[in-house]
Amino acid sequence: MALPTKQVVVVRADLPHGWAVNAAAVLGLSLGRRLAGPPPQDDKDASGGIHAGLDPHPVPVLSATAEQLRELHDKAGGREDVVTVGFNEVARRSRDYDDYRAALAATPGEEIEYVAIALFGPRNRVTALTKHLPLHASPTPPHPAAEGRRGDLFPAPGDRRFTGPATGDERRLLLEMLGYQRETLRLKCSGLHTDVARRAVEPSTLSLLGLVRHLADVERRWFRCVLAGQQAPPLFSSEADPDGDFDGAVPEPEVIEAAWRAWEGEVAFAEEFVAGAAHLGLEGHDAWRGTVSLRWVLMHLIEEYARHNGHADLLRERIDGTIGL
């Protein structure tokens, strides 16, 4: 028999799996504390074991864009017969509840971005508000060769890494592999907002944002300075501040935007330079390694990214539990 009331949880479509689970749990607890009535009756199994009673409502978990979440919150929040609980970015970034309340009080309503929303109310009302939303997608199933492993590919819709040819022209293979590594760094930083600047464990100053800044300077050094012969000093570090790429990686929107803008600009220059190079034997001079070839630089960049993407694996997992290659 259908219940007269209904509850749903709607999470942002691009939310990493770990965040989606966390958001659903937070909303379930928050919604439950707002609903009146005695707790469900406990039950016994055939062996006499006690099992805490469960709420009889099914809880579909749906998916929505950030814009749809805001629209849903505005529509449902205006109805007296629907209980609406929103989990927003202000809450997600806060250290504790007192920090959240203070940050929320200082944030204009139009700037609040929702991570997830829970609704409870008359079945027809809740259905009307959410019937156009799809079920939240399950995590990407593991690759057959990786069954039983703790993590497979990083959960990213439309991921095209490692799908190109594994034989053929040397230049193409080197560029494909370097492209995979660059995209892995981007994916590891995706959806984190200012959390991208969160550091590892003291005394380390490593952060995902620091890696982006560092690798922007690495790309700049090898392709602009060494191979193209340009006078292009580092953007984020210097002789006076050799660790500026990591030390200056602070959780400020303008700092984050500048880092991505620099990294994307250096990658674009590198790709254009390689495409126009006559051959992989093209040479440049480096103060550290002496004469180097374009072939060596491409191999070195693959190694450099692979090493730092290992750091990114650990940094991302520590932030929100998301794992994967």
N, C-alpha and C positions, 0 to 999 in steps of 0.2 A: 504494500500500500504506500502510495506517495505521501511524503510528509507535506504539511501545509506551508512549511518554511524551507528555505534553501540557503546554503552558504557556499561561497566560491572564493578562491584566491587567484588573483591575476598578477603575474610577474612580468617584468620587462623582458622583451624577447631576446635582447642581446646580453642578458645577465649571465655571467659564468655559472656553471652548475652549482658550485659550492655556495655562491651568493644566493641562488634561487632557493636552495634547501634552507639556508639560514633565514631568508626573508619569510618563507612559508611558516617556519617554526615560530618566529617572532610574532607574526600576525595571528597564528592559531592561539598562542598564549594570550595575546592582547585582546582578541575577540572574545575568547572564553571568559575572561574576567569581566566583560561587559554584559554578558547574558545572564538573566535571572533564572532561578530554578535550582532544584537539588541536583547533585551529581548523578550520573547514570548508575544504575544498580550493578554491583560487582557480580561476577558469575564464577561457577566452578567447572573445572574440566572433569573427565571421567575418573581421574585419579584423586579428585578432591582438592586439587590445587586452585587457589584463588586468583582470578584475573580481574584487574580493575576494569570497571565499566567504561565502554567507549561511547562517544557521542553517536547517535544513530544517523546523523546526516552524512551522506557522501560528500566529499570535498573535491570537486573538480579543480584542477590547477590549470588556468588558462594563460595565454600569452598575449601581450599587447606592446605597441610601441610606446615611447615616452609621451608622445602627444596624446595617444589614446588613453593612457593612464591618467593624465591630467584631466582630460575631458570626462572620464568615468568618475573621478573623484569629485569634480564639480557637480555633475549630475546627481550622483548618489548622495553626496553630502547635503544636498538641498532637500532630501526627502526625510520626513520624520519617521516613516515606517521602515527605513532601511538603516541598519547599523553599519557605519563605514569606518574602517581603520586603515590609515595609510602609513606605509614605511617609506621614509624619504631619505635623500642623500645626506641631509643634515644629521639625521639619526645614525646613518651608517658610518659617517666619518667621526662621530663623537666618541670620546674616551669612555664616558659613563653617562648616566641619566642626567645628572646635574649639568654636565657639559652640554648635553643635547638641549635641555630646556633653555639654557643661556644663549646657545647658538640660534635656536629657533626664534627666540624673542627678538634677535637682531637681524633676522632674515625676512625681507619682504615676501609676501605670499606669492607674487608672480615669479619669484626666483627659485621657488621650491620645486625640485625634480623628484618624482616618485619612483621608487625602486619596485614596489609591489603594493597591492591593495587587497583587503579582505572585505567581503560584503555578507550581511546576514539580514534576511527579511522575508516577506511573503514570496512564495515561489514565483508567482507571475511577475512581480516587480523585479526581482533579481534576474530572472530569465530575460526579461525585456531589456535590461541594462547590459547584459553580457552575451546574448545569443549570437552576436556577430563575431565573437572572438574565438580563435582556434585553441585547441588544447596545447599546453606547453610542450615543446618538442623534447623527446628523450635525448640523453647524451649520445654522441656518435658511437655506434657499436664498434667494438675492437676489431682491428685487422685480424684475419684468420691466423696469420703467422705469429700474432702476439697474444693469443688466448692464454689466460692465466696470469698475464703480467699485471703489475700494479697500475701502469698507465700506458696508453697507446698514443695516438696523435692528439694534439691539443684540440679541445672542442671548439671548432670554428666553422660556421656555415660557409660552404663554398670554398673550402681550403683546397688549393690546387698544388700545394707543394708535393714534391716527390712523385709527380705523375708524368714528368717529361721523359724523353728518351734516355736510356742508359748506355747507348753506344753512339758512335759517330764522331763528328768534328771536335777536336780538342778545345777550341775556343768556346764553342757552344756548350760543351759539357762543364767547363770551368765556370762560365757565366750562369748556367742553370744552377749549379751547386751553390755559388755565392748568393744567387737570388733566393734560394731556399733559406739560407742562413739569415739573410736580411729580413725576410718575411717572418721567420720564427721570432726574431727580436720584436718586431711590430706586434705580433700576436700575443706574445708574453706580456706586453704592456697594455693590451686592449681592455677597454672598459673600466679602467682604474681611476680615472680622474686624478685628484691630487695624491691618491695612495701610491701612484707610480713613484713618488719620492720617498716612500717609507724605506728606512734603512734596515739592514739585516740585524745582526747581533753585535753589540758593543764588544770590542772597540772598532769593528769594521765600519767603514763609511760607504760600503757598497749599497747601491739602490738601482732600481730599474731605470730611473731618470738619469742617474749618473752614468749608466752604461750607454744610454742614447747619446749623451753629451760626449762621452769618451770616444765612441765609435764614429761620431761625426768628425771629430778631430783626426781620428785614424784614417778615415777615407780622405780627408782633406790633405793630410800629409803625403800619403803615397801617390795619389793621382794628381793633385794640383802641384804640389811642391816637387816631389821626386821625379815623376814621369813627365809632367807638362812643363816643369821648370818655372812655375810661377812663384812670386814672392807672396806667400799666403800664410801668415802666422796662425797658430792655433786660435780657435774661437773661445775655448773654455779653460785653457790652462796656459801657463807661461813659465819662464825660468824662475821668476819670482814666486809664482804660485803653481808649482807642478801638479798639485792635486786639485786644482780648481774645478776640473770637470766633475769630480765627485763631491767635493766640499761645497760647491755652489749649487748643488742639485736640491733646491728647497721647494716645498710644496706650495708654490705660488703659481696661479694660472698663467701669468705672463712668462715666467721662467720655463714652464712646461711647453708652452706654445713656441717659444724661441728655440728650444732644444729640438723639437720635431721639425720646425722650419729649417733649421741648420742641417739636420741629418738628411732630410729629404732633398735639400739642395745639393749636398755633397754626393749623395747617391746618384742623383740625376746627372751631375757633371761626370762622375766616374763612368756611368753607362754610356754617355755620349762619347767620352774619350776612347773607351775600349772599342766601341763600334767603328770609330774612325781610324783606329790604329792599323798600320799596314800589315803587321804580323806580331806574334807573341814574343818575338825576340827583341822588340823595341826596348831600348835601355835608358836608364836615368841614374843619377848619382845620389846616394844617401849617405849622410855623415856617419851613420851607424854601420851599415852593411856594405858600403862602397858601391860598386856598380851592380845594379839589379835589373832584371828584365821584367817586362809586363807579365810574362808567364809566372815568374816567382812572386810578384806582387799579388796576383790573383790567388795563388795557392796560399800565400801568407794571410790574406784577408779571410779566406775560408777558415783557416786555422784560428785566426783571431776571433771571428764571430762564434765559431763552434765552442771555443773556450768560454767566452762570455755568455753564450746561451746556456751553458751549464750553470753559471751563476744565476742566470735569469730563471731557470727551472726552480731553484731553491728559493729565490726571492719571491716569486709569484706564489708558490705553494704556502709560504709563510704568511702572505698577505690574506689570501682567501681560500686556500686549500685546493685551488685548481691545478691539476697536473696534466702532463702529456708532452709528447715530443714537439 
